Amino acid sequence: MLRQSDIAPRSACYFAQQAAEKALKGAICFAGDEPPYVHNLNVLRNRLPDDWSTRAEHPALGLLTVWGVDSRYPTIYDEATIEDAESAVAQAQSVYDSVARDIAERRAKRG
């Protein structure tokens, strides 16, 4: 999406937020908890067990969280830039990678 000039950067921002949200909710389920019905990534991150590295690696997800709403209402909020989209995608990828490592670690321990 980042390379396609006919797609607004806000779309990449929105899907980045959604990817991080789904990764965190999946991790919460894997940890044996029920994910709350929220889109706030900080709230979701804080539902992970204390020993998950994802919590420490991502102490501030507020900037990514806002794209779950702001990107869908460009007439109310500022339009996303390509730099916003690149940052959102990079942060979402990092959240996903952290969650994947945490899950892999716990799977390995379970044998």
Biopython code that builds the backbone (N, CA, C, O; Angstrom):
import numpy as np
from Bio.PDB.StructureBuilder import StructureBuilder

atoms = [
    (1, "MET", "N", (0.808, -1.195, 0.000)),
    (1, "MET", "CA", (0.000, 0.000, 0.000)),
    (1, "MET", "C", (0.854, 1.264, 0.000)),
    (1, "MET", "O", (0.486, 2.275, -0.598)),
    (2, "LEU", "N", (1.983, 1.194, 0.670)),
    (2, "LEU", "CA", (2.845, 2.377, 0.753)),
    (2, "LEU", "C", (3.394, 2.788, -0.603)),
    (2, "LEU", "O", (3.690, 3.961, -0.829)),
    (3, "ARG", "N", (3.529, 1.830, -1.497)),
    (3, "ARG", "CA", (4.104, 2.115, -2.813)),
    (3, "ARG", "C", (3.063, 2.461, -3.874)),
    (3, "ARG", "O", (3.418, 2.783, -5.008)),
    (4, "GLN", "N", (1.816, 2.398, -3.522)),
    (4, "GLN", "CA", (0.759, 2.643, -4.496)),
    (4, "GLN", "C", (0.247, 4.078, -4.362)),
    (4, "GLN", "O", (-0.361, 4.445, -3.357)),
    (5, "SER", "N", (0.506, 4.873, -5.387)),
    (5, "SER", "CA", (0.167, 6.293, -5.329)),
    (5, "SER", "C", (-1.342, 6.552, -5.362)),
    (5, "SER", "O", (-1.782, 7.647, -5.009)),
    (6, "ASP", "N", (-2.129, 5.580, -5.772)),
    (6, "ASP", "CA", (-3.577, 5.784, -5.832)),
    (6, "ASP", "C", (-4.284, 5.425, -4.527)),
    (6, "ASP", "O", (-5.510, 5.512, -4.444)),
    (7, "ILE", "N", (-3.535, 5.030, -3.521)),
    (7, "ILE", "CA", (-4.114, 4.700, -2.211)),
    (7, "ILE", "C", (-3.669, 5.754, -1.208)),
    (7, "ILE", "O", (-2.477, 6.033, -1.076)),
    (8, "ALA", "N", (-4.621, 6.332, -0.510)),
    (8, "ALA", "CA", (-4.321, 7.382, 0.470)),
    (8, "ALA", "C", (-3.501, 6.803, 1.625)),
    (8, "ALA", "O", (-3.770, 5.688, 2.072)),
    (9, "PRO", "N", (-2.515, 7.539, 2.106)),
    (9, "PRO", "CA", (-1.713, 7.061, 3.234)),
    (9, "PRO", "C", (-2.549, 6.691, 4.460)),
    (9, "PRO", "O", (-2.158, 5.826, 5.244)),
    (10, "ARG", "N", (-3.701, 7.350, 4.624)),
    (10, "ARG", "CA", (-4.551, 7.040, 5.779)),
    (10, "ARG", "C", (-5.008, 5.584, 5.768)),
    (10, "ARG", "O", (-5.244, 5.003, 6.827)),
    (11, "SER", "N", (-5.134, 4.994, 4.591)),
    (11, "SER", "CA", (-5.530, 3.587, 4.516)),
    (11, "SER", "C", (-4.451, 2.690, 5.106)),
    (11, "SER", "O", (-4.758, 1.759, 5.850)),
    (12, "ALA", "N", (-3.204, 2.960, 4.782)),
    (12, "ALA", "CA", (-2.101, 2.180, 5.353)),
    (12, "ALA", "C", (-2.044, 2.375, 6.863)),
    (12, "ALA", "O", (-1.774, 1.427, 7.602)),
    (13, "CYS", "N", (-2.298, 3.605, 7.329)),
    (13, "CYS", "CA", (-2.301, 3.879, 8.771)),
    (13, "CYS", "C", (-3.382, 3.066, 9.470)),
    (13, "CYS", "O", (-3.139, 2.475, 10.522)),
    (14, "TYR", "N", (-4.566, 3.040, 8.890)),
    (14, "TYR", "CA", (-5.668, 2.296, 9.470)),
    (14, "TYR", "C", (-5.355, 0.798, 9.538)),
    (14, "TYR", "O", (-5.534, 0.169, 10.581)),
    (15, "PHE", "N", (-4.894, 0.239, 8.433)),
    (15, "PHE", "CA", (-4.614, -1.192, 8.422)),
    (15, "PHE", "C", (-3.437, -1.547, 9.320)),
    (15, "PHE", "O", (-3.387, -2.655, 9.854)),
    (16, "ALA", "N", (-2.494, -0.634, 9.498)),
    (16, "ALA", "CA", (-1.388, -0.868, 10.433)),
    (16, "ALA", "C", (-1.927, -0.962, 11.858)),
    (16, "ALA", "O", (-1.550, -1.860, 12.611)),
    (17, "GLN", "N", (-2.806, -0.035, 12.225)),
    (17, "GLN", "CA", (-3.410, -0.084, 13.562)),
    (17, "GLN", "C", (-4.176, -1.385, 13.748)),
    (17, "GLN", "O", (-4.075, -2.026, 14.794)),
    (18, "GLN", "N", (-4.938, -1.774, 12.737)),
    (18, "GLN", "CA", (-5.719, -3.004, 12.820)),
    (18, "GLN", "C", (-4.820, -4.238, 12.966)),
    (18, "GLN", "O", (-5.141, -5.153, 13.724)),
    (19, "ALA", "N", (-3.710, -4.262, 12.250)),
    (19, "ALA", "CA", (-2.786, -5.395, 12.341)),
    (19, "ALA", "C", (-2.207, -5.512, 13.743)),
    (19, "ALA", "O", (-2.128, -6.609, 14.297)),
    (20, "ALA", "N", (-1.803, -4.384, 14.316)),
    (20, "ALA", "CA", (-1.261, -4.407, 15.681)),
    (20, "ALA", "C", (-2.345, -4.818, 16.676)),
    (20, "ALA", "O", (-2.087, -5.591, 17.599)),
    (21, "GLU", "N", (-3.548, -4.302, 16.486)),
    (21, "GLU", "CA", (-4.656, -4.653, 17.383)),
    (21, "GLU", "C", (-4.937, -6.153, 17.348)),
    (21, "GLU", "O", (-5.095, -6.783, 18.393)),
    (22, "LYS", "N", (-4.997, -6.713, 16.160)),
    (22, "LYS", "CA", (-5.292, -8.143, 16.043)),
    (22, "LYS", "C", (-4.154, -9.002, 16.599)),
    (22, "LYS", "O", (-4.400, -10.055, 17.188)),
    (23, "ALA", "N", (-2.920, -8.559, 16.416)),
    (23, "ALA", "CA", (-1.784, -9.301, 16.984)),
    (23, "ALA", "C", (-1.867, -9.303, 18.500)),
    (23, "ALA", "O", (-1.671, -10.342, 19.130)),
    (24, "LEU", "N", (-2.157, -8.150, 19.093)),
    (24, "LEU", "CA", (-2.258, -8.066, 20.549)),
    (24, "LEU", "C", (-3.441, -8.873, 21.071)),
    (24, "LEU", "O", (-3.318, -9.553, 22.090)),
    (25, "LYS", "N", (-4.571, -8.810, 20.398)),
    (25, "LYS", "CA", (-5.733, -9.586, 20.840)),
    (25, "LYS", "C", (-5.463, -11.085, 20.711)),
    (25, "LYS", "O", (-5.887, -11.867, 21.562)),
    (26, "GLY", "N", (-4.765, -11.484, 19.658)),
    (26, "GLY", "CA", (-4.385, -12.885, 19.527)),
    (26, "GLY", "C", (-3.459, -13.326, 20.644)),
    (26, "GLY", "O", (-3.582, -14.437, 21.159)),
    (27, "ALA", "N", (-2.533, -12.457, 21.020)),
    (27, "ALA", "CA", (-1.613, -12.778, 22.115)),
    (27, "ALA", "C", (-2.354, -12.903, 23.433)),
    (27, "ALA", "O", (-2.048, -13.776, 24.245)),
    (28, "ILE", "N", (-3.325, -12.035, 23.645)),
    (28, "ILE", "CA", (-4.130, -12.110, 24.873)),
    (28, "ILE", "C", (-4.860, -13.447, 24.928)),
    (28, "ILE", "O", (-4.896, -14.095, 25.975)),
    (29, "CYS", "N", (-5.433, -13.856, 23.817)),
    (29, "CYS", "CA", (-6.103, -15.164, 23.755)),
    (29, "CYS", "C", (-5.114, -16.297, 24.008)),
    (29, "CYS", "O", (-5.405, -17.220, 24.769)),
    (30, "PHE", "N", (-3.951, -16.228, 23.374)),
    (30, "PHE", "CA", (-2.933, -17.260, 23.565)),
    (30, "PHE", "C", (-2.541, -17.362, 25.040)),
    (30, "PHE", "O", (-2.281, -18.453, 25.547)),
    (31, "ALA", "N", (-2.503, -16.214, 25.722)),
    (31, "ALA", "CA", (-2.130, -16.191, 27.146)),
    (31, "ALA", "C", (-3.265, -16.676, 28.043)),
    (31, "ALA", "O", (-3.103, -16.766, 29.260)),
    (32, "GLY", "N", (-4.419, -16.989, 27.438)),
    (32, "GLY", "CA", (-5.519, -17.554, 28.212)),
    (32, "GLY", "C", (-6.506, -16.546, 28.757)),
    (32, "GLY", "O", (-7.276, -16.861, 29.664)),
    (33, "ASP", "N", (-6.496, -15.346, 28.221)),
    (33, "ASP", "CA", (-7.393, -14.294, 28.691)),
    (33, "ASP", "C", (-8.351, -13.924, 27.567)),
    (33, "ASP", "O", (-8.119, -14.270, 26.409)),
    (34, "GLU", "N", (-9.397, -13.241, 27.900)),
    (34, "GLU", "CA", (-10.369, -12.752, 26.925)),
    (34, "GLU", "C", (-10.015, -11.309, 26.577)),
    (34, "GLU", "O", (-9.942, -10.465, 27.470)),
    (35, "PRO", "N", (-9.794, -11.011, 25.303)),
    (35, "PRO", "CA", (-9.461, -9.621, 24.960)),
    (35, "PRO", "C", (-10.664, -8.706, 25.140)),
    (35, "PRO", "O", (-11.791, -9.088, 24.823)),
    (36, "PRO", "N", (-10.430, -7.506, 25.646)),
    (36, "PRO", "CA", (-11.544, -6.572, 25.812)),
    (36, "PRO", "C", (-11.985, -6.003, 24.461)),
    (36, "PRO", "O", (-11.238, -6.043, 23.483)),
    (37, "TYR", "N", (-13.181, -5.486, 24.426)),
    (37, "TYR", "CA", (-13.713, -4.869, 23.205)),
    (37, "TYR", "C", (-13.275, -3.403, 23.155)),
    (37, "TYR", "O", (-14.080, -2.487, 23.322)),
    (38, "VAL", "N", (-11.984, -3.213, 22.921)),
    (38, "VAL", "CA", (-11.413, -1.869, 22.807)),
    (38, "VAL", "C", (-10.463, -1.859, 21.615)),
    (38, "VAL", "O", (-10.027, -2.904, 21.132)),
    (39, "HIS", "N", (-10.159, -0.666, 21.162)),
    (39, "HIS", "CA", (-9.199, -0.502, 20.068)),
    (39, "HIS", "C", (-7.923, 0.161, 20.549)),
    (39, "HIS", "O", (-6.988, 0.342, 19.769)),
    (40, "ASN", "N", (-7.870, 0.526, 21.821)),
    (40, "ASN", "CA", (-6.712, 1.196, 22.393)),
    (40, "ASN", "C", (-5.581, 0.183, 22.577)),
    (40, "ASN", "O", (-5.683, -0.741, 23.383)),
    (41, "LEU", "N", (-4.515, 0.373, 21.823)),
    (41, "LEU", "CA", (-3.416, -0.599, 21.830)),
    (41, "LEU", "C", (-2.675, -0.629, 23.159)),
    (41, "LEU", "O", (-2.140, -1.671, 23.537)),
    (42, "ASN", "N", (-2.631, 0.490, 23.877)),
    (42, "ASN", "CA", (-1.988, 0.490, 25.197)),
    (42, "ASN", "C", (-2.781, -0.362, 26.184)),
    (42, "ASN", "O", (-2.196, -1.088, 26.989)),
    (43, "VAL", "N", (-4.100, -0.278, 26.123)),
    (43, "VAL", "CA", (-4.945, -1.107, 26.988)),
    (43, "VAL", "C", (-4.730, -2.583, 26.659)),
    (43, "VAL", "O", (-4.605, -3.414, 27.557)),
    (44, "LEU", "N", (-4.687, -2.898, 25.378)),
    (44, "LEU", "CA", (-4.475, -4.291, 24.974)),
    (44, "LEU", "C", (-3.101, -4.785, 25.403)),
    (44, "LEU", "O", (-2.981, -5.883, 25.948)),
    (45, "ARG", "N", (-2.070, -3.992, 25.166)),
    (45, "ARG", "CA", (-0.713, -4.377, 25.575)),
    (45, "ARG", "C", (-0.662, -4.662, 27.073)),
    (45, "ARG", "O", (-0.008, -5.608, 27.513)),
    (46, "ASN", "N", (-1.355, -3.839, 27.847)),
    (46, "ASN", "CA", (-1.331, -4.007, 29.303)),
    (46, "ASN", "C", (-2.090, -5.238, 29.783)),
    (46, "ASN", "O", (-1.962, -5.619, 30.947)),
    (47, "ARG", "N", (-2.869, -5.860, 28.920)),
    (47, "ARG", "CA", (-3.554, -7.104, 29.280)),
    (47, "ARG", "C", (-2.649, -8.322, 29.139)),
    (47, "ARG", "O", (-2.988, -9.409, 29.606)),
    (48, "LEU", "N", (-1.500, -8.139, 28.497)),
    (48, "LEU", "CA", (-0.545, -9.248, 28.381)),
    (48, "LEU", "C", (0.091, -9.527, 29.738)),
    (48, "LEU", "O", (0.216, -8.615, 30.556)),
    (49, "PRO", "N", (0.491, -10.759, 29.989)),
    (49, "PRO", "CA", (1.185, -11.064, 31.239)),
    (49, "PRO", "C", (2.443, -10.198, 31.395)),
    (49, "PRO", "O", (3.069, -9.808, 30.409)),
    (50, "ASP", "N", (2.791, -9.913, 32.628)),
    (50, "ASP", "CA", (3.919, -9.021, 32.921)),
    (50, "ASP", "C", (5.240, -9.484, 32.319)),
    (50, "ASP", "O", (6.091, -8.655, 31.999)),
    (51, "ASP", "N", (5.425, -10.788, 32.159)),
    (51, "ASP", "CA", (6.717, -11.282, 31.679)),
    (51, "ASP", "C", (6.841, -11.311, 30.152)),
    (51, "ASP", "O", (7.859, -11.774, 29.637)),
    (52, "TRP", "N", (5.852, -10.839, 29.429)),
    (52, "TRP", "CA", (5.937, -10.790, 27.974)),
    (52, "TRP", "C", (6.792, -9.603, 27.563)),
    (52, "TRP", "O", (6.569, -8.485, 28.029)),
    (53, "SER", "N", (7.753, -9.834, 26.708)),
    (53, "SER", "CA", (8.652, -8.760, 26.267)),
    (53, "SER", "C", (7.921, -7.705, 25.446)),
    (53, "SER", "O", (8.371, -6.562, 25.377)),
    (54, "THR", "N", (6.818, -8.060, 24.832)),
    (54, "THR", "CA", (6.030, -7.094, 24.062)),
    (54, "THR", "C", (5.649, -5.898, 24.923)),
    (54, "THR", "O", (5.611, -4.768, 24.437)),
    (55, "ARG", "N", (5.370, -6.137, 26.179)),
    (55, "ARG", "CA", (5.002, -5.030, 27.081)),
    (55, "ARG", "C", (6.140, -4.028, 27.210)),
    (55, "ARG", "O", (5.915, -2.820, 27.135)),
    (56, "ALA", "N", (7.359, -4.518, 27.402)),
    (56, "ALA", "CA", (8.513, -3.634, 27.583)),
    (56, "ALA", "C", (8.970, -3.006, 26.267)),
    (56, "ALA", "O", (9.428, -1.863, 26.247)),
    (57, "GLU", "N", (8.847, -3.745, 25.184)),
    (57, "GLU", "CA", (9.321, -3.265, 23.887)),
    (57, "GLU", "C", (8.416, -2.197, 23.287)),
    (57, "GLU", "O", (8.843, -1.455, 22.404)),
    (58, "HIS", "N", (7.188, -2.110, 23.748)),
    (58, "HIS", "CA", (6.225, -1.155, 23.182)),
    (58, "HIS", "C", (5.503, -0.386, 24.289)),
    (58, "HIS", "O", (4.309, -0.580, 24.516)),
    (59, "PRO", "N", (6.248, 0.492, 24.976)),
    (59, "PRO", "CA", (5.651, 1.213, 26.100)),
    (59, "PRO", "C", (4.651, 2.297, 25.693)),
    (59, "PRO", "O", (3.859, 2.739, 26.525)),
    (60, "ALA", "N", (4.672, 2.729, 24.440)),
    (60, "ALA", "CA", (3.786, 3.813, 24.013)),
    (60, "ALA", "C", (3.222, 3.522, 22.630)),
    (60, "ALA", "O", (3.908, 3.679, 21.620)),
    (61, "LEU", "N", (1.979, 3.102, 22.600)),
    (61, "LEU", "CA", (1.333, 2.779, 21.325)),
    (61, "LEU", "C", (0.221, 3.771, 20.962)),
    (61, "LEU", "O", (-0.595, 3.505, 20.079)),
    (62, "GLY", "N", (0.198, 4.893, 21.639)),
    (62, "GLY", "CA", (-0.850, 5.883, 21.417)),
    (62, "GLY", "C", (-0.874, 6.442, 20.010)),
    (62, "GLY", "O", (-1.950, 6.643, 19.446)),
    (63, "LEU", "N", (0.289, 6.698, 19.431)),
    (63, "LEU", "CA", (0.313, 7.263, 18.079)),
    (63, "LEU", "C", (-0.238, 6.289, 17.047)),
    (63, "LEU", "O", (-0.862, 6.702, 16.069)),
    (64, "LEU", "N", (-0.010, 5.012, 17.261)),
    (64, "LEU", "CA", (-0.565, 4.008, 16.355)),
    (64, "LEU", "C", (-2.059, 3.823, 16.621)),
    (64, "LEU", "O", (-2.837, 3.622, 15.688)),
    (65, "THR", "N", (-2.454, 3.890, 17.878)),
    (65, "THR", "CA", (-3.856, 3.729, 18.253)),
    (65, "THR", "C", (-4.761, 4.721, 17.540)),
    (65, "THR", "O", (-5.850, 4.356, 17.095)),
    (66, "VAL", "N", (-4.326, 5.966, 17.424)),
    (66, "VAL", "CA", (-5.211, 6.995, 16.858)),
    (66, "VAL", "C", (-5.619, 6.702, 15.425)),
    (66, "VAL", "O", (-6.666, 7.167, 14.976)),
    (67, "TRP", "N", (-4.815, 5.943, 14.703)),
    (67, "TRP", "CA", (-5.151, 5.669, 13.303)),
    (67, "TRP", "C", (-6.350, 4.751, 13.166)),
    (67, "TRP", "O", (-6.906, 4.640, 12.073)),
    (68, "GLY", "N", (-6.763, 4.097, 14.221)),
    (68, "GLY", "CA", (-7.965, 3.276, 14.165)),
    (68, "GLY", "C", (-9.218, 4.110, 13.966)),
    (68, "GLY", "O", (-10.234, 3.603, 13.491)),
    (69, "VAL", "N", (-9.152, 5.386, 14.326)),
    (69, "VAL", "CA", (-10.285, 6.297, 14.158)),
    (69, "VAL", "C", (-9.930, 7.448, 13.221)),
    (69, "VAL", "O", (-10.644, 7.714, 12.254)),
    (70, "ASP", "N", (-8.828, 8.125, 13.515)),
    (70, "ASP", "CA", (-8.475, 9.339, 12.767)),
    (70, "ASP", "C", (-8.378, 9.103, 11.265)),
    (70, "ASP", "O", (-8.781, 9.959, 10.477)),
    (71, "SER", "N", (-7.858, 7.973, 10.868)),
    (71, "SER", "CA", (-7.668, 7.719, 9.441)),
    (71, "SER", "C", (-8.992, 7.502, 8.716)),
    (71, "SER", "O", (-9.061, 7.620, 7.493)),
    (72, "ARG", "N", (-10.027, 7.189, 9.461)),
    (72, "ARG", "CA", (-11.328, 6.922, 8.832)),
    (72, "ARG", "C", (-12.167, 8.186, 8.668)),
    (72, "ARG", "O", (-13.194, 8.170, 7.989)),
    (73, "TYR", "N", (-11.730, 9.278, 9.292)),
    (73, "TYR", "CA", (-12.489, 10.530, 9.234)),
    (73, "TYR", "C", (-11.578, 11.685, 8.821)),
    (73, "TYR", "O", (-11.329, 12.587, 9.621)),
    (74, "PRO", "N", (-11.080, 11.670, 7.586)),
    (74, "PRO", "CA", (-10.115, 12.684, 7.164)),
    (74, "PRO", "C", (-10.680, 14.100, 7.113)),
    (74, "PRO", "O", (-9.916, 15.064, 7.081)),
    (75, "THR", "N", (-11.993, 14.239, 7.104)),
    (75, "THR", "CA", (-12.553, 15.587, 7.111)),
    (75, "THR", "C", (-12.564, 16.196, 8.502)),
    (75, "THR", "O", (-12.678, 17.413, 8.646)),
    (76, "ILE", "N", (-12.448, 15.373, 9.515)),
    (76, "ILE", "CA", (-12.426, 15.853, 10.898)),
    (76, "ILE", "C", (-10.989, 15.995, 11.382)),
    (76, "ILE", "O", (-10.640, 16.988, 12.021)),
    (77, "TYR", "N", (-10.171, 15.020, 11.085)),
    (77, "TYR", "CA", (-8.784, 14.992, 11.540)),
    (77, "TYR", "C", (-7.856, 15.341, 10.384)),
    (77, "TYR", "O", (-8.255, 15.299, 9.220)),
    (78, "ASP", "N", (-6.621, 15.683, 10.712)),
    (78, "ASP", "CA", (-5.632, 15.964, 9.669)),
    (78, "ASP", "C", (-5.413, 14.727, 8.806)),
    (78, "ASP", "O", (-5.424, 13.597, 9.294)),
    (79, "GLU", "N", (-5.218, 14.963, 7.535)),
    (79, "GLU", "CA", (-4.941, 13.866, 6.597)),
    (79, "GLU", "C", (-3.572, 13.266, 6.900)),
    (79, "GLU", "O", (-2.615, 13.991, 7.172)),
    (80, "ALA", "N", (-3.488, 11.971, 6.853)),
    (80, "ALA", "CA", (-2.207, 11.282, 7.084)),
    (80, "ALA", "C", (-1.250, 11.561, 5.928)),
    (80, "ALA", "O", (-1.661, 11.717, 4.777)),
    (81, "THR", "N", (0.014, 11.619, 6.263)),
    (81, "THR", "CA", (1.062, 11.792, 5.255)),
    (81, "THR", "C", (1.701, 10.439, 4.973)),
    (81, "THR", "O", (1.458, 9.469, 5.691)),
    (82, "ILE", "N", (2.503, 10.378, 3.945)),
    (82, "ILE", "CA", (3.232, 9.142, 3.656)),
    (82, "ILE", "C", (4.179, 8.818, 4.801)),
    (82, "ILE", "O", (4.414, 7.649, 5.105)),
    (83, "GLU", "N", (4.725, 9.854, 5.439)),
    (83, "GLU", "CA", (5.609, 9.621, 6.593)),
    (83, "GLU", "C", (4.824, 9.007, 7.746)),
    (83, "GLU", "O", (5.325, 8.113, 8.429)),
    (84, "ASP", "N", (3.594, 9.481, 7.970)),
    (84, "ASP", "CA", (2.735, 8.877, 8.996)),
    (84, "ASP", "C", (2.499, 7.403, 8.681)),
    (84, "ASP", "O", (2.580, 6.548, 9.563)),
    (85, "ALA", "N", (2.209, 7.122, 7.425)),
    (85, "ALA", "CA", (1.932, 5.747, 7.023)),
    (85, "ALA", "C", (3.155, 4.858, 7.200)),
    (85, "ALA", "O", (3.041, 3.740, 7.704)),
    (86, "GLU", "N", (4.297, 5.333, 6.800)),
    (86, "GLU", "CA", (5.534, 4.552, 6.962)),
    (86, "GLU", "C", (5.805, 4.269, 8.433)),
    (86, "GLU", "O", (6.177, 3.153, 8.796)),
    (87, "SER", "N", (5.620, 5.266, 9.270)),
    (87, "SER", "CA", (5.838, 5.089, 10.713)),
    (87, "SER", "C", (4.833, 4.101, 11.300)),
    (87, "SER", "O", (5.206, 3.232, 12.088)),
    (88, "ALA", "N", (3.564, 4.231, 10.922)),
    (88, "ALA", "CA", (2.533, 3.337, 11.440)),
    (88, "ALA", "C", (2.793, 1.896, 11.024)),
    (88, "ALA", "O", (2.665, 0.981, 11.838)),
    (89, "VAL", "N", (3.153, 1.692, 9.779)),
    (89, "VAL", "CA", (3.433, 0.334, 9.286)),
    (89, "VAL", "C", (4.649, -0.252, 10.002)),
    (89, "VAL", "O", (4.637, -1.424, 10.375)),
    (90, "ALA", "N", (5.680, 0.537, 10.193)),
    (90, "ALA", "CA", (6.878, 0.047, 10.889)),
    (90, "ALA", "C", (6.558, -0.318, 12.336)),
    (90, "ALA", "O", (7.020, -1.344, 12.834)),
    (91, "GLN", "N", (5.771, 0.514, 13.009)),
    (91, "GLN", "CA", (5.435, 0.210, 14.398)),
    (91, "GLN", "C", (4.544, -1.031, 14.483)),
    (91, "GLN", "O", (4.735, -1.871, 15.363)),
    (92, "ALA", "N", (3.584, -1.150, 13.586)),
    (92, "ALA", "CA", (2.728, -2.336, 13.589)),
    (92, "ALA", "C", (3.543, -3.603, 13.332)),
    (92, "ALA", "O", (3.311, -4.632, 13.965)),
    (93, "GLN", "N", (4.486, -3.528, 12.412)),
    (93, "GLN", "CA", (5.344, -4.681, 12.132)),
    (93, "GLN", "C", (6.151, -5.059, 13.369)),
    (93, "GLN", "O", (6.331, -6.240, 13.668)),
    (94, "SER", "N", (6.628, -4.057, 14.073)),
    (94, "SER", "CA", (7.401, -4.305, 15.293)),
    (94, "SER", "C", (6.541, -4.950, 16.380)),
    (94, "SER", "O", (6.996, -5.859, 17.074)),
    (95, "VAL", "N", (5.306, -4.486, 16.528)),
    (95, "VAL", "CA", (4.390, -5.103, 17.493)),
    (95, "VAL", "C", (4.142, -6.565, 17.109)),
    (95, "VAL", "O", (4.216, -7.456, 17.954)),
    (96, "TYR", "N", (3.850, -6.797, 15.845)),
    (96, "TYR", "CA", (3.613, -8.161, 15.376)),
    (96, "TYR", "C", (4.828, -9.045, 15.648)),
    (96, "TYR", "O", (4.686, -10.162, 16.145)),
    (97, "ASP", "N", (6.015, -8.549, 15.324)),
    (97, "ASP", "CA", (7.238, -9.335, 15.530)),
    (97, "ASP", "C", (7.434, -9.662, 17.007)),
    (97, "ASP", "O", (7.822, -10.780, 17.346)),
    (98, "SER", "N", (7.171, -8.699, 17.885)),
    (98, "SER", "CA", (7.305, -8.931, 19.330)),
    (98, "SER", "C", (6.327, -9.988, 19.807)),
    (98, "SER", "O", (6.692, -10.891, 20.559)),
    (99, "VAL", "N", (5.089, -9.870, 19.368)),
    (99, "VAL", "CA", (4.075, -10.847, 19.755)),
    (99, "VAL", "C", (4.463, -12.235, 19.249)),
    (99, "VAL", "O", (4.361, -13.217, 19.984)),
    (100, "ALA", "N", (4.905, -12.315, 18.006)),
    (100, "ALA", "CA", (5.298, -13.610, 17.430)),
    (100, "ALA", "C", (6.436, -14.239, 18.223)),
    (100, "ALA", "O", (6.431, -15.447, 18.464)),
    (101, "ARG", "N", (7.413, -13.429, 18.632)),
    (101, "ARG", "CA", (8.526, -13.960, 19.453)),
    (101, "ARG", "C", (8.029, -14.447, 20.806)),
    (101, "ARG", "O", (8.425, -15.517, 21.269)),
    (102, "ASP", "N", (7.163, -13.663, 21.439)),
    (102, "ASP", "CA", (6.636, -14.065, 22.744)),
    (102, "ASP", "C", (5.863, -15.373, 22.642)),
    (102, "ASP", "O", (6.020, -16.255, 23.486)),
    (103, "ILE", "N", (5.044, -15.501, 21.629)),
    (103, "ILE", "CA", (4.271, -16.738, 21.461)),
    (103, "ILE", "C", (5.201, -17.911, 21.163)),
    (103, "ILE", "O", (5.020, -18.996, 21.716)),
    (104, "ALA", "N", (6.179, -17.711, 20.307)),
    (104, "ALA", "CA", (7.116, -18.789, 19.980)),
    (104, "ALA", "C", (7.877, -19.252, 21.212)),
    (104, "ALA", "O", (8.091, -20.450, 21.400)),
    (105, "GLU", "N", (8.286, -18.312, 22.050)),
    (105, "GLU", "CA", (8.985, -18.661, 23.298)),
    (105, "GLU", "C", (8.114, -19.538, 24.181)),
    (105, "GLU", "O", (8.580, -20.541, 24.721)),
    (106, "ARG", "N", (6.862, -19.165, 24.329)),
    (106, "ARG", "CA", (5.976, -19.907, 25.202)),
    (106, "ARG", "C", (5.613, -21.271, 24.610)),
    (106, "ARG", "O", (5.427, -22.241, 25.346)),
    (107, "ARG", "N", (5.516, -21.341, 23.322)),
    (107, "ARG", "CA", (5.270, -22.646, 22.681)),
    (107, "ARG", "C", (6.452, -23.583, 22.904)),
    (107, "ARG", "O", (6.275, -24.772, 23.168)),
    (108, "ALA", "N", (7.661, -23.032, 22.793)),
    (108, "ALA", "CA", (8.865, -23.836, 22.989)),
    (108, "ALA", "C", (8.940, -24.359, 24.428)),
    (108, "ALA", "O", (9.370, -25.490, 24.652)),
    (109, "LYS", "N", (8.527, -23.552, 25.394)),
    (109, "LYS", "CA", (8.552, -23.963, 26.788)),
    (109, "LYS", "C", (7.520, -25.045, 27.077)),
    (109, "LYS", "O", (7.723, -25.890, 27.948)),
    (110, "ARG", "N", (6.412, -25.013, 26.341)),
    (110, "ARG", "CA", (5.362, -26.009, 26.545)),
    (110, "ARG", "C", (5.768, -27.367, 25.984)),
    (110, "ARG", "O", (5.242, -28.410, 26.372)),
    (111, "GLY", "N", (6.726, -27.314, 25.052)),
    (111, "GLY", "CA", (7.242, -28.539, 24.478)),
    (111, "GLY", "C", (6.434, -29.032, 23.399)),
    (111, "GLY", "O", (6.751, -30.067, 22.813)),
]
sb = StructureBuilder()
sb.init_structure("model")
sb.init_model(0)
sb.init_chain("A")
sb.init_seg("    ")
for serial, (resi, resn, name, xyz) in enumerate(atoms, 1):
    if name == "N":
        sb.init_residue(resn, " ", resi, " ")
    sb.init_atom(name, np.array(xyz, "f"), 0.0, 1.0, " ", f" {name:<3s}", serial, name[0])
structure = sb.get_structure()
